Amino acid sequence: MAGRIKRMLDEIVQKKSGGKPALSNVAKTKLILKGLDPDKFSAASPDDPTIIARVSAVALEMGITVS
C-alpha cells in the first residue's frame, strides 16, 4: 500500500500545528531540518520500511504518535 509515509508526515504536521497555517509551516520546517521533506512524498510514493521507521522516530521526538 503506497503513500503511508505521506499520510504519516501529514498527520505529524496536522497534529503539531493544530490546523493553523503558520504553525503548519513551522512543523514542515522542523521535518525538513530532520531530513524529511513532506513535499517530496506523494500518495504514490512506495512504502520504504527504513523511512517509515525514521518518520516514527521523528514523531516520537516531537511527542506525537502516528498511525
N, CA, C and O atoms as a Tripos MOL2 file, in Angstrom:
@<TRIPOS>MOLECULE
protein
  268   267    67     0     0
PROTEIN
NO_CHARGES

@<TRIPOS>ATOM
      1 N           0.8470   -1.1850    0.0000 N.3       1 MET1
      2 CA          0.0000    0.0000    0.0000 C.3       1 MET1
      3 C           0.8860    1.2410    0.0000 C.2       1 MET1
      4 O           1.5490    1.5410    0.9930 O.2       1 MET1
      5 N           0.8920    1.9350   -1.0840 N.am      2 ALA2
      6 CA          1.7360    3.1180   -1.2320 C.3       2 ALA2
      7 C           1.1230    4.3240   -0.5260 C.2       2 ALA2
      8 O          -0.0860    4.3860   -0.3050 O.2       2 ALA2
      9 N           1.9780    5.2710   -0.1790 N.am      3 GLY3
     10 CA          1.5150    6.5320    0.3930 C.3       3 GLY3
     11 C           1.4940    6.6100    1.9030 C.2       3 GLY3
     12 O           1.0680    7.6230    2.4580 O.2       3 GLY3
     13 N           1.9400    5.5700    2.5810 N.am      4 ARG4
     14 CA          1.9000    5.5780    4.0510 C.3       4 ARG4
     15 C           2.7910    6.6740    4.6220 C.2       4 ARG4
     16 O           2.4260    7.3250    5.6010 O.2       4 ARG4
     17 N           3.9520    6.8790    4.0180 N.am      5 ILE5
     18 CA          4.8850    7.9070    4.5020 C.3       5 ILE5
     19 C           4.2340    9.2850    4.4090 C.2       5 ILE5
     20 O           4.3170   10.0790    5.3460 O.2       5 ILE5
     21 N           3.5900    9.5660    3.2820 N.am      6 LYS6
     22 CA          2.9230   10.8580    3.0910 C.3       6 LYS6
     23 C           1.8400   11.0610    4.1460 C.2       6 LYS6
     24 O           1.7190   12.1440    4.7190 O.2       6 LYS6
     25 N           1.0530   10.0150    4.3990 N.am      7 ARG7
     26 CA         -0.0110   10.1210    5.4100 C.3       7 ARG7
     27 C           0.5690   10.3670    6.7970 C.2       7 ARG7
     28 O           0.0270   11.1590    7.5680 O.2       7 ARG7
     29 N           1.6630    9.6930    7.1110 N.am      8 MET8
     30 CA          2.2900    9.8730    8.4250 C.3       8 MET8
     31 C           2.8230   11.2960    8.5820 C.2       8 MET8
     32 O           2.6210   11.9260    9.6200 O.2       8 MET8
     33 N           3.5040   11.8030    7.5510 N.am      9 LEU9
     34 CA          4.0490   13.1560    7.6170 C.3       9 LEU9
     35 C           2.9290   14.1930    7.7210 C.2       9 LEU9
     36 O           3.0330   15.1540    8.4830 O.2       9 LEU9
     37 N           1.8570   13.9910    6.9500 N.am     10 ASP10
     38 CA          0.7210   14.9150    7.0290 C.3      10 ASP10
     39 C           0.0850   14.8940    8.4070 C.2      10 ASP10
     40 O          -0.3530   15.9260    8.9140 O.2      10 ASP10
     41 N           0.0370   13.7160    9.0110 N.am     11 GLU11
     42 CA         -0.5320   13.5930   10.3590 C.3      11 GLU11
     43 C           0.3330   14.3260   11.3910 C.2      11 GLU11
     44 O          -0.1850   14.9750   12.3000 O.2      11 GLU11
     45 N           1.6490   14.2130   11.2380 N.am     12 ILE12
     46 CA          2.5580   14.9250   12.1390 C.3      12 ILE12
     47 C           2.3450   16.4340   12.0190 C.2      12 ILE12
     48 O           2.2230   17.1320   13.0250 O.2      12 ILE12
     49 N           2.3020   16.9250   10.7880 N.am     13 VAL13
     50 CA          2.1310   18.3680   10.5600 C.3      13 VAL13
     51 C           0.7910   18.8240   11.1270 C.2      13 VAL13
     52 O           0.7160   19.8680   11.7750 O.2      13 VAL13
     53 N          -0.2590   18.0540   10.8920 N.am     14 GLN14
     54 CA         -1.5860   18.4360   11.3590 C.3      14 GLN14
     55 C          -1.6470   18.4600   12.8850 C.2      14 GLN14
     56 O          -2.1700   19.4070   13.4720 O.2      14 GLN14
     57 N          -1.1180   17.4250   13.5240 N.am     15 LYS15
     58 CA         -1.1630   17.3690   14.9920 C.3      15 LYS15
     59 C          -0.2810   18.4440   15.6190 C.2      15 LYS15
     60 O          -0.6600   19.0460   16.6230 O.2      15 LYS15
     61 N           0.8780   18.6870   15.0420 N.am     16 LYS16
     62 CA          1.8040   19.6780   15.5940 C.3      16 LYS16
     63 C           1.2690   21.0990   15.4280 C.2      16 LYS16
     64 O           1.4790   21.9520   16.2900 O.2      16 LYS16
     65 N           0.5660   21.3510   14.3010 N.am     17 SER17
     66 CA          0.1050   22.7080   14.0170 C.3      17 SER17
     67 C          -1.2970   22.9880   14.5330 C.2      17 SER17
     68 O          -1.6750   24.1490   14.6890 O.2      17 SER17
     69 N          -2.0630   21.9610   14.7970 N.am     18 GLY18
     70 CA         -3.4400   22.1790   15.2300 C.3      18 GLY18
     71 C          -4.2880   22.7860   14.1320 C.2      18 GLY18
     72 O          -5.3300   23.3790   14.4110 O.2      18 GLY18
     73 N          -3.8540   22.6470   12.8790 N.am     19 GLY19
     74 CA         -4.6050   23.1760   11.7460 C.3      19 GLY19
     75 C          -4.3250   24.6400   11.4300 C.2      19 GLY19
     76 O          -4.9340   25.1950   10.5150 O.2      19 GLY19
     77 N          -3.4320   25.2660   12.1540 N.am     20 LYS20
     78 CA         -3.1100   26.6740   11.9120 C.3      20 LYS20
     79 C          -2.0190   26.7770   10.8380 C.2      20 LYS20
     80 O          -0.9610   26.1630   10.9710 O.2      20 LYS20
     81 N          -2.2720   27.5460    9.7810 N.am     21 PRO21
     82 CA         -1.3240   27.6130    8.6590 C.3      21 PRO21
     83 C           0.0840   28.0550    9.0420 C.2      21 PRO21
     84 O           1.0540   27.4970    8.5290 O.2      21 PRO21
     85 N           0.2230   29.0150    9.9050 N.am     22 ALA22
     86 CA          1.5560   29.4950   10.2920 C.3      22 ALA22
     87 C           2.3290   28.4080   11.0250 C.2      22 ALA22
     88 O           3.5210   28.2120   10.7880 O.2      22 ALA22
     89 N           1.6510   27.7150   11.9030 N.am     23 LEU23
     90 CA          2.3000   26.6380   12.6460 C.3      23 LEU23
     91 C           2.5510   25.4250   11.7520 C.2      23 LEU23
     92 O           3.4630   24.6370   12.0010 O.2      23 LEU23
     93 N           1.7420   25.2870   10.7260 N.am     24 SER24
     94 CA          1.9530   24.2110    9.7600 C.3      24 SER24
     95 C           3.2970   24.3750    9.0610 C.2      24 SER24
     96 O           4.0230   23.4020    8.8600 O.2      24 SER24
     97 N           3.6210   25.6020    8.6960 N.am     25 ASN25
     98 CA          4.9120   25.8730    8.0550 C.3      25 ASN25
     99 C           6.0710   25.5970    9.0120 C.2      25 ASN25
    100 O           7.1190   25.1080    8.5900 O.2      25 ASN25
    101 N           5.8940   25.9030   10.2760 N.am     26 VAL26
    102 CA          6.9240   25.6370   11.2800 C.3      26 VAL26
    103 C           7.1420   24.1340   11.4200 C.2      26 VAL26
    104 O           8.2820   23.6740   11.4860 O.2      26 VAL26
    105 N           6.0530   23.3700   11.4650 N.am     27 ALA27
    106 CA          6.1530   21.9160   11.5940 C.3      27 ALA27
    107 C           6.8410   21.3120   10.3700 C.2      27 ALA27
    108 O           7.6750   20.4170   10.5040 O.2      27 ALA27
    109 N           6.4920   21.8010    9.1780 N.am     28 LYS28
    110 CA          7.1360   21.3100    7.9540 C.3      28 LYS28
    111 C           8.6240   21.6310    7.9580 C.2      28 LYS28
    112 O           9.4380   20.8110    7.5350 O.2      28 LYS28
    113 N           8.9790   22.8120    8.4320 N.am     29 THR29
    114 CA         10.3910   23.2040    8.5020 C.3      29 THR29
    115 C          11.1560   22.2930    9.4560 C.2      29 THR29
    116 O          12.2850   21.8980    9.1680 O.2      29 THR29
    117 N          10.5500   21.9630   10.5810 N.am     30 LYS30
    118 CA         11.2090   21.0560   11.5300 C.3      30 LYS30
    119 C          11.4460   19.6920   10.8980 C.2      30 LYS30
    120 O          12.4970   19.0830   11.0990 O.2      30 LYS30
    121 N          10.4750   19.2180   10.1390 N.am     31 LEU31
    122 CA         10.6400   17.9310    9.4620 C.3      31 LEU31
    123 C          11.7450   17.9940    8.4170 C.2      31 LEU31
    124 O          12.5360   17.0610    8.2840 O.2      31 LEU31
    125 N          11.7960   19.0930    7.6790 N.am     32 ILE32
    126 CA         12.8370   19.2640    6.6570 C.3      32 ILE32
    127 C          14.2120   19.2760    7.3110 C.2      32 ILE32
    128 O          15.1490   18.6690    6.7930 O.2      32 ILE32
    129 N          14.3430   19.9600    8.4430 N.am     33 LEU33
    130 CA         15.6160   20.0050    9.1490 C.3      33 LEU33
    131 C          16.0330   18.6240    9.6570 C.2      33 LEU33
    132 O          17.2190   18.3620    9.8550 O.2      33 LEU33
    133 N          15.0660   17.7570    9.8620 N.am     34 LYS34
    134 CA         15.3750   16.3930   10.2900 C.3      34 LYS34
    135 C          15.5440   15.4490    9.1010 C.2      34 LYS34
    136 O          15.7030   14.2410    9.2770 O.2      34 LYS34
    137 N          15.5100   16.0110    7.8820 N.am     35 GLY35
    138 CA         15.7600   15.2210    6.6800 C.3      35 GLY35
    139 C          14.5300   14.6050    6.0550 C.2      35 GLY35
    140 O          14.6520   13.7130    5.2160 O.2      35 GLY35
    141 N          13.3540   15.0490    6.4360 N.am     36 LEU36
    142 CA         12.1090   14.5130    5.8860 C.3      36 LEU36
    143 C          11.2830   15.6510    5.2980 C.2      36 LEU36
    144 O          10.5860   16.3570    6.0260 O.2      36 LEU36
    145 N          11.3600   15.8260    3.9970 N.am     37 ASP37
    146 CA         10.6090   16.8870    3.3240 C.3      37 ASP37
    147 C           9.2340   16.3430    2.9280 C.2      37 ASP37
    148 O           9.1460   15.4940    2.0400 O.2      37 ASP37
    149 N           8.1640   16.8140    3.5680 N.am     38 PRO38
    150 CA          6.8230   16.3130    3.2540 C.3      38 PRO38
    151 C           6.4220   16.5120    1.7910 C.2      38 PRO38
    152 O           5.6140   15.7470    1.2650 O.2      38 PRO38
    153 N           6.9690   17.5110    1.1410 N.am     39 ASP39
    154 CA          6.6180   17.7900   -0.2500 C.3      39 ASP39
    155 C           7.2730   16.8200   -1.2320 C.2      39 ASP39
    156 O           6.8850   16.7730   -2.3990 O.2      39 ASP39
    157 N           8.2500   16.0530   -0.7830 N.am     40 LYS40
    158 CA          8.9150   15.0900   -1.6600 C.3      40 LYS40
    159 C           8.2000   13.7430   -1.6980 C.2      40 LYS40
    160 O           8.5710   12.8640   -2.4760 O.2      40 LYS40
    161 N           7.1880   13.5800   -0.8710 N.am     41 PHE41
    162 CA          6.4400   12.3330   -0.8340 C.3      41 PHE41
    163 C           5.0230   12.5880   -1.3220 C.2      41 PHE41
    164 O           4.4540   13.6550   -1.0900 O.2      41 PHE41
    165 N           4.4580   11.5910   -2.0060 N.am     42 SER42
    166 CA          3.0880   11.7090   -2.5020 C.3      42 SER42
    167 C           2.3250   10.4450   -2.1460 C.2      42 SER42
    168 O           2.8700    9.5240   -1.5380 O.2      42 SER42
    169 N           1.0680   10.4160   -2.5290 N.am     43 ALA43
    170 CA          0.2450    9.2370   -2.2650 C.3      43 ALA43
    171 C           0.7450    8.0280   -3.0510 C.2      43 ALA43
    172 O           0.4070    6.8910   -2.7200 O.2      43 ALA43
    173 N           1.5370    8.2610   -4.0770 N.am     44 ALA44
    174 CA          2.0640    7.1650   -4.8960 C.3      44 ALA44
    175 C           3.4700    6.7400   -4.4730 C.2      44 ALA44
    176 O           4.0320    5.8120   -5.0550 O.2      44 ALA44
    177 N           4.0430    7.4010   -3.4730 N.am     45 SER45
    178 CA          5.3930    7.0580   -3.0180 C.3      45 SER45
    179 C           5.3930    5.6620   -2.4060 C.2      45 SER45
    180 O           4.4940    5.3180   -1.6380 O.2      45 SER45
    181 N           6.4060    4.8510   -2.7460 N.am     46 PRO46
    182 CA          6.4690    3.4970   -2.1760 C.3      46 PRO46
    183 C           6.7480    3.5420   -0.6770 C.2      46 PRO46
    184 O           7.3750    4.4750   -0.1750 O.2      46 PRO46
    185 N           6.2790    2.5350    0.0160 N.am     47 ASP47
    186 CA          6.4570    2.4500    1.4670 C.3      47 ASP47
    187 C           7.7980    1.7900    1.7860 C.2      47 ASP47
    188 O           7.9210    0.5650    1.7770 O.2      47 ASP47
    189 N           8.7850    2.6140    2.0630 N.am     48 ASP48
    190 CA         10.1140    2.1240    2.4180 C.3      48 ASP48
    191 C          10.1560    1.9530    3.9390 C.2      48 ASP48
    192 O           9.9890    2.9310    4.6690 O.2      48 ASP48
    193 N          10.3760    0.7290    4.4270 N.am     49 PRO49
    194 CA         10.3760    0.4920    5.8790 C.3      49 PRO49
    195 C          11.3980    1.3370    6.6340 C.2      49 PRO49
    196 O          11.1620    1.7090    7.7840 O.2      49 PRO49
    197 N          12.5220    1.6410    6.0050 N.am     50 THR50
    198 CA         13.5420    2.4550    6.6530 C.3      50 THR50
    199 C          13.0290    3.8720    6.8930 C.2      50 THR50
    200 O          13.2200    4.4340    7.9720 O.2      50 THR50
    201 N          12.3850    4.4370    5.8960 N.am     51 ILE51
    202 CA         11.8620    5.8070    6.0270 C.3      51 ILE51
    203 C          10.6860    5.8290    6.9980 C.2      51 ILE51
    204 O          10.5400    6.7750    7.7730 O.2      51 ILE51
    205 N           9.8530    4.8050    6.9630 N.am     52 ILE52
    206 CA          8.7250    4.7340    7.8930 C.3      52 ILE52
    207 C           9.2340    4.7040    9.3320 C.2      52 ILE52
    208 O           8.6690    5.3620   10.2050 O.2      52 ILE52
    209 N          10.2940    3.9480    9.5780 N.am     53 ALA53
    210 CA         10.8810    3.8940   10.9230 C.3      53 ALA53
    211 C          11.4410    5.2560   11.3130 C.2      53 ALA53
    212 O          11.3210    5.6780   12.4630 O.2      53 ALA53
    213 N          12.0520    5.9400   10.3510 N.am     54 ARG54
    214 CA         12.6060    7.2720   10.6150 C.3      54 ARG54
    215 C          11.5060    8.2800   10.9340 C.2      54 ARG54
    216 O          11.6440    9.0920   11.8490 O.2      54 ARG54
    217 N          10.4100    8.2230   10.1710 N.am     55 VAL55
    218 CA          9.2810    9.1200   10.4280 C.3      55 VAL55
    219 C           8.7040    8.8460   11.8140 C.2      55 VAL55
    220 O           8.3770    9.7800   12.5460 O.2      55 VAL55
    221 N           8.5800    7.5800   12.1760 N.am     56 SER56
    222 CA          8.0630    7.2300   13.5040 C.3      56 SER56
    223 C           8.9780    7.7520   14.6100 C.2      56 SER56
    224 O           8.5060    8.2390   15.6380 O.2      56 SER56
    225 N          10.2840    7.6460   14.3920 N.am     57 ALA57
    226 CA         11.2560    8.1330   15.3900 C.3      57 ALA57
    227 C          11.1650    9.6480   15.5370 C.2      57 ALA57
    228 O          11.2110   10.1670   16.6520 O.2      57 ALA57
    229 N          11.0360   10.3590   14.4170 N.am     58 VAL58
    230 CA         10.9330   11.8210   14.4620 C.3      58 VAL58
    231 C           9.6360   12.2190   15.1630 C.2      58 VAL58
    232 O           9.6240   13.1600   15.9570 O.2      58 VAL58
    233 N           8.5500   11.5140   14.8750 N.am     59 ALA59
    234 CA          7.2710   11.8090   15.5330 C.3      59 ALA59
    235 C           7.4050   11.6230   17.0310 C.2      59 ALA59
    236 O           6.8980   12.4310   17.8090 O.2      59 ALA59
    237 N           8.0800   10.5690   17.4350 N.am     60 LEU60
    238 CA          8.2880   10.2980   18.8550 C.3      60 LEU60
    239 C           9.1020   11.4150   19.5080 C.2      60 LEU60
    240 O           8.8010   11.8370   20.6240 O.2      60 LEU60
    241 N          10.1360   11.8940   18.8050 N.am     61 GLU61
    242 CA         10.9430   13.0150   19.3020 C.3      61 GLU61
    243 C          10.0950   14.2620   19.4940 C.2      61 GLU61
    244 O          10.3250   15.0440   20.4170 O.2      61 GLU61
    245 N           9.1030   14.4450   18.6080 N.am     62 MET62
    246 CA          8.2320   15.6180   18.6790 C.3      62 MET62
    247 C           7.0760   15.4210   19.6640 C.2      62 MET62
    248 O           6.2710   16.3280   19.8740 O.2      62 MET62
    249 N           7.0030   14.2370   20.2620 N.am     63 GLY63
    250 CA          5.9510   13.9680   21.2270 C.3      63 GLY63
    251 C           4.6130   13.6560   20.5960 C.2      63 GLY63
    252 O           3.5670   13.9460   21.1760 O.2      63 GLY63
    253 N           4.6360   13.0620   19.3990 N.am     64 ILE64
    254 CA          3.4170   12.7680   18.6570 C.3      64 ILE64
    255 C           3.3760   11.2750   18.3510 C.2      64 ILE64
    256 O           4.4000   10.6650   18.0440 O.2      64 ILE64
    257 N           2.1980   10.7030   18.4370 N.am     65 THR65
    258 CA          2.0440    9.3210   17.9930 C.3      65 THR65
    259 C           1.3220    9.3360   16.6460 C.2      65 THR65
    260 O           0.3390   10.0510   16.4570 O.2      65 THR65
    261 N           1.8360    8.5270   15.7140 N.am     66 VAL66
    262 CA          1.2220    8.4400   14.3820 C.3      66 VAL66
    263 C           0.7680    7.0180   14.1360 C.2      66 VAL66
    264 O           1.3140    6.0600   14.6820 O.2      66 VAL66
    265 N          -0.2430    6.9110   13.3020 N.am     67 SER67
    266 CA         -0.7660    5.5750   12.9910 C.3      67 SER67
    267 C          -0.0650    4.9730   11.8010 C.2      67 SER67
    268 O          -0.3800    3.8520   11.4010 O.2      67 SER67
@<TRIPOS>BOND
     1     1     2 1
     2     2     3 1
     3     3     4 2
     4     3     5 am
     5     5     6 1
     6     6     7 1
     7     7     8 2
     8     7     9 am
     9     9    10 1
    10    10    11 1
    11    11    12 2
    12    11    13 am
    13    13    14 1
    14    14    15 1
    15    15    16 2
    16    15    17 am
    17    17    18 1
    18    18    19 1
    19    19    20 2
    20    19    21 am
    21    21    22 1
    22    22    23 1
    23    23    24 2
    24    23    25 am
    25    25    26 1
    26    26    27 1
    27    27    28 2
    28    27    29 am
    29    29    30 1
    30    30    31 1
    31    31    32 2
    32    31    33 am
    33    33    34 1
    34    34    35 1
    35    35    36 2
    36    35    37 am
    37    37    38 1
    38    38    39 1
    39    39    40 2
    40    39    41 am
    41    41    42 1
    42    42    43 1
    43    43    44 2
    44    43    45 am
    45    45    46 1
    46    46    47 1
    47    47    48 2
    48    47    49 am
    49    49    50 1
    50    50    51 1
    51    51    52 2
    52    51    53 am
    53    53    54 1
    54    54    55 1
    55    55    56 2
    56    55    57 am
    57    57    58 1
    58    58    59 1
    59    59    60 2
    60    59    61 am
    61    61    62 1
    62    62    63 1
    63    63    64 2
    64    63    65 am
    65    65    66 1
    66    66    67 1
    67    67    68 2
    68    67    69 am
    69    69    70 1
    70    70    71 1
    71    71    72 2
    72    71    73 am
    73    73    74 1
    74    74    75 1
    75    75    76 2
    76    75    77 am
    77    77    78 1
    78    78    79 1
    79    79    80 2
    80    79    81 am
    81    81    82 1
    82    82    83 1
    83    83    84 2
    84    83    85 am
    85    85    86 1
    86    86    87 1
    87    87    88 2
    88    87    89 am
    89    89    90 1
    90    90    91 1
    91    91    92 2
    92    91    93 am
    93    93    94 1
    94    94    95 1
    95    95    96 2
    96    95    97 am
    97    97    98 1
    98    98    99 1
    99    99   100 2
   100    99   101 am
   101   101   102 1
   102   102   103 1
   103   103   104 2
   104   103   105 am
   105   105   106 1
   106   106   107 1
   107   107   108 2
   108   107   109 am
   109   109   110 1
   110   110   111 1
   111   111   112 2
   112   111   113 am
   113   113   114 1
   114   114   115 1
   115   115   116 2
   116   115   117 am
   117   117   118 1
   118   118   119 1
   119   119   120 2
   120   119   121 am
   121   121   122 1
   122   122   123 1
   123   123   124 2
   124   123   125 am
   125   125   126 1
   126   126   127 1
   127   127   128 2
   128   127   129 am
   129   129   130 1
   130   130   131 1
   131   131   132 2
   132   131   133 am
   133   133   134 1
   134   134   135 1
   135   135   136 2
   136   135   137 am
   137   137   138 1
   138   138   139 1
   139   139   140 2
   140   139   141 am
   141   141   142 1
   142   142   143 1
   143   143   144 2
   144   143   145 am
   145   145   146 1
   146   146   147 1
   147   147   148 2
   148   147   149 am
   149   149   150 1
   150   150   151 1
   151   151   152 2
   152   151   153 am
   153   153   154 1
   154   154   155 1
   155   155   156 2
   156   155   157 am
   157   157   158 1
   158   158   159 1
   159   159   160 2
   160   159   161 am
   161   161   162 1
   162   162   163 1
   163   163   164 2
   164   163   165 am
   165   165   166 1
   166   166   167 1
   167   167   168 2
   168   167   169 am
   169   169   170 1
   170   170   171 1
   171   171   172 2
   172   171   173 am
   173   173   174 1
   174   174   175 1
   175   175   176 2
   176   175   177 am
   177   177   178 1
   178   178   179 1
   179   179   180 2
   180   179   181 am
   181   181   182 1
   182   182   183 1
   183   183   184 2
   184   183   185 am
   185   185   186 1
   186   186   187 1
   187   187   188 2
   188   187   189 am
   189   189   190 1
   190   190   191 1
   191   191   192 2
   192   191   193 am
   193   193   194 1
   194   194   195 1
   195   195   196 2
   196   195   197 am
   197   197   198 1
   198   198   199 1
   199   199   200 2
   200   199   201 am
   201   201   202 1
   202   202   203 1
   203   203   204 2
   204   203   205 am
   205   205   206 1
   206   206   207 1
   207   207   208 2
   208   207   209 am
   209   209   210 1
   210   210   211 1
   211   211   212 2
   212   211   213 am
   213   213   214 1
   214   214   215 1
   215   215   216 2
   216   215   217 am
   217   217   218 1
   218   218   219 1
   219   219   220 2
   220   219   221 am
   221   221   222 1
   222   222   223 1
   223   223   224 2
   224   223   225 am
   225   225   226 1
   226   226   227 1
   227   227   228 2
   228   227   229 am
   229   229   230 1
   230   230   231 1
   231   231   232 2
   232   231   233 am
   233   233   234 1
   234   234   235 1
   235   235   236 2
   236   235   237 am
   237   237   238 1
   238   238   239 1
   239   239   240 2
   240   239   241 am
   241   241   242 1
   242   242   243 1
   243   243   244 2
   244   243   245 am
   245   245   246 1
   246   246   247 1
   247   247   248 2
   248   247   249 am
   249   249   250 1
   250   250   251 1
   251   251   252 2
   252   251   253 am
   253   253   254 1
   254   254   255 1
   255   255   256 2
   256   255   257 am
   257   257   258 1
   258   258   259 1
   259   259   260 2
   260   259   261 am
   261   261   262 1
   262   262   263 1
   263   263   264 2
   264   263   265 am
   265   265   266 1
   266   266   267 1
   267   267   268 2
@<TRIPOS>SUBSTRUCTURE
     1 MET1         2 RESIDUE 1 A MET
     2 ALA2         6 RESIDUE 1 A ALA
     3 GLY3        10 RESIDUE 1 A GLY
     4 ARG4        14 RESIDUE 1 A ARG
     5 ILE5        18 RESIDUE 1 A ILE
     6 LYS6        22 RESIDUE 1 A LYS
     7 ARG7        26 RESIDUE 1 A ARG
     8 MET8        30 RESIDUE 1 A MET
     9 LEU9        34 RESIDUE 1 A LEU
    10 ASP10       38 RESIDUE 1 A ASP
    11 GLU11       42 RESIDUE 1 A GLU
    12 ILE12       46 RESIDUE 1 A ILE
    13 VAL13       50 RESIDUE 1 A VAL
    14 GLN14       54 RESIDUE 1 A GLN
    15 LYS15       58 RESIDUE 1 A LYS
    16 LYS16       62 RESIDUE 1 A LYS
    17 SER17       66 RESIDUE 1 A SER
    18 GLY18       70 RESIDUE 1 A GLY
    19 GLY19       74 RESIDUE 1 A GLY
    20 LYS20       78 RESIDUE 1 A LYS
    21 PRO21       82 RESIDUE 1 A PRO
    22 ALA22       86 RESIDUE 1 A ALA
    23 LEU23       90 RESIDUE 1 A LEU
    24 SER24       94 RESIDUE 1 A SER
    25 ASN25       98 RESIDUE 1 A ASN
    26 VAL26      102 RESIDUE 1 A VAL
    27 ALA27      106 RESIDUE 1 A ALA
    28 LYS28      110 RESIDUE 1 A LYS
    29 THR29      114 RESIDUE 1 A THR
    30 LYS30      118 RESIDUE 1 A LYS
    31 LEU31      122 RESIDUE 1 A LEU
    32 ILE32      126 RESIDUE 1 A ILE
    33 LEU33      130 RESIDUE 1 A LEU
    34 LYS34      134 RESIDUE 1 A LYS
    35 GLY35      138 RESIDUE 1 A GLY
    36 LEU36      142 RESIDUE 1 A LEU
    37 ASP37      146 RESIDUE 1 A ASP
    38 PRO38      150 RESIDUE 1 A PRO
    39 ASP39      154 RESIDUE 1 A ASP
    40 LYS40      158 RESIDUE 1 A LYS
    41 PHE41      162 RESIDUE 1 A PHE
    42 SER42      166 RESIDUE 1 A SER
    43 ALA43      170 RESIDUE 1 A ALA
    44 ALA44      174 RESIDUE 1 A ALA
    45 SER45      178 RESIDUE 1 A SER
    46 PRO46      182 RESIDUE 1 A PRO
    47 ASP47      186 RESIDUE 1 A ASP
    48 ASP48      190 RESIDUE 1 A ASP
    49 PRO49      194 RESIDUE 1 A PRO
    50 THR50      198 RESIDUE 1 A THR
    51 ILE51      202 RESIDUE 1 A ILE
    52 ILE52      206 RESIDUE 1 A ILE
    53 ALA53      210 RESIDUE 1 A ALA
    54 ARG54      214 RESIDUE 1 A ARG
    55 VAL55      218 RESIDUE 1 A VAL
    56 SER56      222 RESIDUE 1 A SER
    57 ALA57      226 RESIDUE 1 A ALA
    58 VAL58      230 RESIDUE 1 A VAL
    59 ALA59      234 RESIDUE 1 A ALA
    60 LEU60      238 RESIDUE 1 A LEU
    61 GLU61      242 RESIDUE 1 A GLU
    62 MET62      246 RESIDUE 1 A MET
    63 GLY63      250 RESIDUE 1 A GLY
    64 ILE64      254 RESIDUE 1 A ILE
    65 THR65      258 RESIDUE 1 A THR
    66 VAL66      262 RESIDUE 1 A VAL
    67 SER67      266 RESIDUE 1 A SER
